Amino acid sequence: MRNYRLDNQWDVELSFEEDGTTTACQARLVGDRAPAAHGYGQAQRNTADRPVYRLGEELAASRALRALAQQLRAQADGDIGDVNRRPAYPDY
């Protein structure tokens, strides 16, 4: 395996909004060379349940990160297709 020096760093920024029963999360990549990608996730608390905001944040964040990952995968598949001049069929 070769040693490659990567001069690129992406960070994930999570932003939350809560209104008492709904928690929403935006996930986005930040960095000088990070692709413009973002994901959205939401969690809804049953009004009969105790308000434990951490649980709503965890669920909303996991859904936002999944959406972000799916968007990145779709971009990568498209880029692979562009480079190879044929559709990409990567293993999942």
N, C-alpha and C positions, 0 to 999 in steps of 0.2 A: 504494500500500500504506500502510495506517495504521500509526502507531507505537503499539504497545500496551506498557504497562508491566506486566510480570508479577511479582507478589509471591509467587511460588511456586517452590520449588526441591526437586527430588527427587535423591537420591543413591542409587547402587546399592552395596550392601554384599555382598561375597563372603566366605564362610566355608568353609574347607576342612578335611577330615578325611582322613588317609591311614593305611593300615595296612601298607604295604609293597608290595602289589600292586593295591590299589583306592584310588582317589582320588574323594572325594565333594565336591560343592560345593553350597552353598545360596546363592542370589541373592535379595536382597529389597530392596524400595524403602524408603528412610528419608527422613523429612522431615515437617514439621508437617502438611502437607496431601497427602502421598503416599498413594495407594490401598494398601490392604492386599493386596499382591501378592507372590508369591514363586515361585521356580522351583528345581528340583533337577536336578543332572546328575551323572553318574558316568563314570569311565574305569577300565578294567581293563588292567593290564599283564600281558603274557605272562611267565611266570616265566623263560623262556629269554632274555628281553630284558634289557639293562642297565637298572638303575633310574635314570631321568632324571625326577625328580619334577616339574620344570617342564612337561614334556610332558603328564603326567597332569593337572596343574592347568589347563593351557590347554584340554585337551579337556573336562574336567569343567565348567570355567567356561563354555565356549561352549555346552554342552548346557543348563546351568542358565539362562543368559541367553536362549537360544531358548525354553525353557519359560516364562520370565518374560514374554517378548514375546508369546507365544501367549496367555497368560492376560490380559495387558493388552488385546490385540486383541479377545478374546472379551468382556471387560467393556465396551469401547468399542462393539462391535457391539450389545450389549444395551442400552446407554445410548442409542444412536442410535435403536434400535427403540422404546424407551420414549418418547423425545421426539417422534418422528414417528408414533407409534402404528401402526407397521407394521414388518415385519422389515427389517433392514439388509442391503443387498447392496453393500458398498463394493468399490471396485477394489483389487486387491492388487498 
